[in-house]
Amino acid sequence: MAEDEVLKARLDEIGARISNAEERLKLKGLLHKDHELTIDDLSKRYQILSGELDGEVADLQSHGERVGSFEKTVLNWVNGLNFDR
């Protein structure tokens, strides 16, 4: 096999792997138009995180715990971690 054919075969293999990865990302919904979040996306995420934080604080307080602003900040940060990507 000529060197050009070997290089073409390797490039084709890499191209196929990239295409497969793109398809998996599309199926997971991770690729968006221009891969940018809109203000609506950010607002929805903020509302979800705020709801989770309020629920956690209420649960802790119902068990007699005092939840300060620092603990709320830490809880909010933890809630925002996303290990799916």
KAWONOR-V143279 format. One line per field, one symbol per residue. phi: phi as a letter, one per 30 degrees, with the letter a starting at -180 (. if undefined). psi: psi as a letter, one per 20 degrees, with the letter a starting at -180 (. if undefined). burial: + if it has 24 or more other ideal C-beta (glycine too) atoms within 12 Angstrom, else -. A space follows every 10 residues. Layout:
# KAWONOR-V143279
phi = ???
psi = ???
burial = ???
This chain:
# KAWONOR-V143279
phi = .deddddddd dddddddddd ddddddddid cbehhbdcdd eddddddddd dddedddddd ddcidccddd ddddeddddd dbcdc
psi = pqhhhggggg hhgggghggg gggggghiki prpjlqqrhg gggggggghg gggggggggg hijjqporhg hggggggghi poji.
burial = ---------- ---------- ---------- ---------- --------+- --+---+--- ---------- -+--++---- -----
